[in-house]
Amino acid sequence: MKRRLAHPLLVGMLLLAWLVLQQSLAVGTIVVGLVIALGLSRLWSRLDAPRVRVRHAGKLLVLGLRVVVDIIASNWAVARLIVTRRPHTSGFVTIELETDRPAALAVLACIVTATPGTIWVSHDSGLRRLTIHVLDIAARKQLVRNIKQRYEPPLREVFQ
């Protein structure tokens, strides 16, 4: 038997996001948000996206906190670089990855792109090579260490 509401968590999150954006709890706002959330949920189920199993949710929470700390530190580093007008060289960094899980790579892409001074450029799935553009190439070793030691192992465990 097929469930009427294929993705109830998605509907709830979309409705919540709609209400926060509208800054209203009026009946009309809730109805419109519910219609939008149900419609997007139905479209999502048609995409036939693979199910992702999250294991070790606690490790995902620890990783999230680690990423927040690293983003704050990166914000300070980029601000210091801009304010002091210190000469810097930007460039590309290639990193050999061990993971090939699409969900883990998607989360890693979000982490890299959310961190100031870095952006995900490409990923070669055959060679498992990630290419990132870095604002200050002098921070290259720290970036590679963060990805290889701080981000990739927990992502491999969470998205086995």
C-alpha positions, 0 to 999 in steps of 0.5 A: 500500500502506497502512503498518501504522504510520501515525505512527511518530514519534507512537508513539515520542513518546507512548511516551517521554512515557508512560515519563517520566511513569511513571518506569519501564522495566519490561516491563509499563510499556513494553507498556502504553505501547506499547498506548496509543501505538499506539491513540492513533496509530490514532485520530489517523490517523482524524482525517484531519488535514492534513499539515504541511510544516515548512520551515527547521527551523533557523529553528524552532529559533531561534524556539524559543530566542527564545521561551524567552528571551522567556518568561523575561523575561516571567516576571520582568516579571510577578513584578516587577509582582506583588511591587512591587504596582505599579498596572497596567491589563489589557486587550485588544490587537488585532493585524493578522496577515499569516499565515493558515496553520493550523499557524503560527497554532497555534504562535503560539497556544502561544507567546502562551498560554505567555508569562506575562501574555498569553493568546490570546482570539480570531482572526478568520480573515476579517480576520486579526485576533488578540485577546490579553488582556494583564496590563499594557497598558503593555507593549502596544507590546512585545507587538505588536512581538514578535509582528509582528517576532520570531514571525510572520515565522519562522512564515510561513517555516517553515510556507509 
